[in-house]
Amino acid sequence: MATPKNSKQTAPAEPAVPAEPAVPAEPAVPASIGNGFPGKLFSYAPAPESPAAAGDIASSYGHFIGGEFTESAGKEALKTVNPATEQVLAEFAQGTEEDVDRAVKAARDAFPGWAALPGSERAKYLFRIARIIQERSRELAVLESIDNGKPIRETRDVDLPLVAAHFFYYAGWADKLEYAGFGPSPRPLGVAAQVIPWNFPLLMLAWKIAPALATGNTVVLKPAETTPLTALRFAEIVRQAGLPKGVVNIVTGDGRTGAALTAHPDVAKVAFTGSTEVGRSIARSLAGSRKKLSLELGGKAANIVFDDAPIDQAVEGIVNGIFFNQGHVCCAGSRLLVQESVQDEVLDALKRRMATLRVGDPLDKNTDVGAINSAAQLARIRELSDIGEAEGAERWSPACELPSSGYWFAPTVFTGVSQAHRIAREEVFGPVLSVLTFRTPAEAVEKANNTPYGLSAGIWTEKGSRILWMASRLRAGVVWSNTFNKFDPTSPFGGYKESGYGREGGRHGLEAYLDV
Ligand code: NDP
């Protein structure tokens, strides 16, 4: 089986180990009581999670169609690698139009039976899936870390609990759809085509599959080409839960497979999360069809810190906003807007905190920042960061040793950034923070809204009235106050402007899958 040359899995010509210009941090403690790592008071012994906990990873995978793992009609295969080591984990099939057609047919055949089940029966399957996910959460967390590069601390404590929570939550809705506010007998749409990205592979799967099944739709899902393994493991869970054949189908492959799936004429609903560019092309291809579309696209969120904010808490929020999941987060707080009067205080505290971040082995339970998901994404982060410097912003990273193989990028902050700089306008999708300042709340609103995106924002202040004043003026789907990157299945999530349309999560998330 051949691997295409343009695959995102393939390392670019430049060396995989970044040689970022790391500016040494001021040691936060005298060297005499330090541990050899600049700026760190304590050293932590490694606390590695066992890769064996991920269970057996097959050497090659086909698609999951009609309740069975099947061979692809084509001969092409892709490889998924561990981004922390560049080791190949498995091969998987590049879905062809014929594969997509088979999967859609399986979903269409399963639809009448699934839609006709009483909601309370569908709920039982969803509860069962949720419980199996909880039972197998260690296995799934380790597998996700290996395939994605994100720290085990995040997969274990954030992704997996949220995945299970989404299935539990939507299981609860399945027999209450008449009371959800969408009319007395809301009907499912049919086959849902779902295309997801690589930043939260299993969580995005849950955001898509749980509401679709609760409302009586059947699905064909395509995971991202760099992170197919947890979706394929989820297929096993679907079988373990005894879900009727064809209700969930997983077809792997790259963007060509995604395009074939979203364009398939028998699909009634398309749900996409990913880049604005691809979202736009899907919207164009669906124009004039009867397909219902929801798009969850990019973001360039402002995290706004006022001078009355509790600075230490705000700094934690800034760090969580941009360095969580290596900054591969559509709602990441990638623009820090700090009130001019506290700029120095905030930046000093932020740099001190950044010097304590541990970058490295995603399977080490002490790791804060893991590997960049792919060589292609690393190249993009480097390129935009270099452009930031060339445009005149000042770049700073703490001294940190990056592993010698794999894809890595040191946590980075840019100061002296202006609104026109590309790092302030474009989604870097990496651990890179741009800092801008403001003097008045009105200026903060103006600058925060000065972006083509509108997905999220954060406000740090002790004044409740100011939070409400700001929140009502920020053009963002989600506004956090005195916290950041908090997710809950009961809460709708989605954007304005180029961040897309439609909502996922909460009661609102049902609407995307109902004929209302
Ligand atoms: P994409 O938008 O290309 O990928 C998202 C998903 O869409 C993947 O499953 C992808 O497959 C698939 N896809 C690609 N092309 C098509 C198509 N024409 N029709 C249907 N599906 C398609 O994002 P990238 O992975 O290329 O990342 C590029 C940039 O996008 C990032 O740097 C980041 O800025 C942004 N992004 C935003 C995300 C968000 O959550 N808002 C998530 C991911 C990326 P495949 O993986 O094989 O390409």
Boltz pocket constraint, residues with backbone or C-beta under 6 A from the ligand:
constraints:
  - pocket:
      binder: B
      contacts: [[A, 195], [A, 196], [A, 197], [A, 198], [A, 199], [A, 222], [A, 223], [A, 224], [A, 225], [A, 226], [A, 253], [A, 254], [A, 255], [A, 256], [A, 257], [A, 258], [A, 259], [A, 260], [A, 262], [A, 273], [A, 274], [A, 275], [A, 276], [A, 278], [A, 279], [A, 281], [A, 282], [A, 296], [A, 297], [A, 298], [A, 299], [A, 329], [A, 330], [A, 377], [A, 380], [A, 427], [A, 428], [A, 429]]
      max_distance: 6.0
